């Protein structure tokens, strides 16, 4: 299983709806490491590290949350950092 890392910025109704906590629990469930944080413009930024499938599953489980509405995502692949946990920043 190849490990990759993606940097994602989520736009839409993603703050004040439990988005970061939902992502935290989804990442733990899927064995994904990295971090998530709110940005001042109302979007949420995250870096997710794991297999392609585990990252996709984490995003899908987070997006399926009640009151969460993702209008768009900016996604790019970044170098693997070999994180060992997932955390909520800020």
N, C-alpha and C positions, 0 to 999 in steps of 0.2 A: 504494500500500500504506500503510494507516494504521498508525502506530506507537502502541502502547499499553504500559502498564506494569502488572504485577500483583504484588502482595505476597502471598506464599503461606507458610503455616506447615504443614509436613508432620509428621504424628504416626504413630507405629508403630515398626518396626525400621528406623530411618533413620540411626542413629549407629553408627560402628564397622564399617560395611559398604561403605565407599567411595562413599557417596551424594554428598558434595560434589564429589569429583573426577569422578565420572560426570557430574554436572550441568555441571561446568566444560567438559568435552570436548563434551557434547551442545550446550551453549550456543554454543561456538565453531563447531561444525559447522553449526548452524542460524542463525548470524548474530544471536544474542541477546546483549544486554549486560545488566549488572546485577551482582548479588552473591549469595553464599550463605554461611550460617554456622550452626554448631551453637548450640543454646540449652541452658541449664543443666538444663532439665527433660527432656532427651532428645529433643526435637523438633529440626527443622531449619527455619530461616527463609530465605526467598529473595525477591529482587525481580528480575523478569525483564522486559526491555523489548525489544520487537520487534513483528512482526505477530502477530495472534491465532494463526495457524497455526504460526508458528515457536516461539512460547511453548508451545503445546500439544504440538508435536513434542518439544521439549526435556523437558517433564515426562514424557511417555510413554516416551522413551528412558531417562530416569533411573529411572523406576518399574520398568522392565523389567529392572533390574540383578539379578544374582545376590545372594541373601540380603537384598535390599531388600523390605520389606513395609510399604506405606502403608495405615494403618487409616483415616485421615481427613485432609482438607486444609481449611484456612481460607483462602479466596481473596477478595481485594478488589482493585478497580482503584484505582490511585493515579496522581498526576500524572506525566507523562513527564519524565525528568531529562536526556535526551540523552546518556547514558553512551556511551562509545566502546569499552568492553571489558567483559569479565566477570571477576570476581575472587572468590577464596575469602577471606572475612574470618575472623579469629580462629582 
